């Protein structure tokens, strides 16, 4: 996964292999499904280009099904700030009150606070 620092985001395709990997690290990371608006903001504000290519978030979103970010000359990870307002609690188990683990659509709120 190459998450070497805190507050780093990556994009992963939804597959059985990736879901098994996320289940193994769910006590240490927050994950969920990102919507197009949040993805657009993430690419526009935090994407880093390899080389001298300009970023067009709409074009990148349309090509994500066919190509990976590295094939489009964009780094695979996004450095984020700590969330505005802080993190209530990190633990997600057993009462589902924290941010670690599967957040589903709530991950969009967390990512927007970290941009």
Phi, psi and omega in degrees: 000336178060037174267094186264345182229162174291155176059048176239139180241147172226160175253131179232144175283150181278109178215166182294324179295315180292325179293322176295319178297317179294326177295328180286329183253014186296338179280356184236346184227159172251136180213163179175184181270129181265141177269171186293325180294315179292321177297319177299313179296319180298315180292320182291323186264329190238356181288136178248132185267141171264113182099206185246046181259134177280149182268127172238097186303323180296318179294320180295317180298320180292330183267354183298331178291330185263324185234158173271170181295322181293329176290338178263016178063039177233139179297148186283349183236160181234126177274129183240165173275167171292151186294136175294133182090354177079181178252126182299301176209146183275331186287138180253346186246148356265000189258006179057044180251348185262187181260343180288147180096197184282118179256353180062231181282346180291345179296333179297319178296318180295316180295319179296325177288340183264354181286000000 
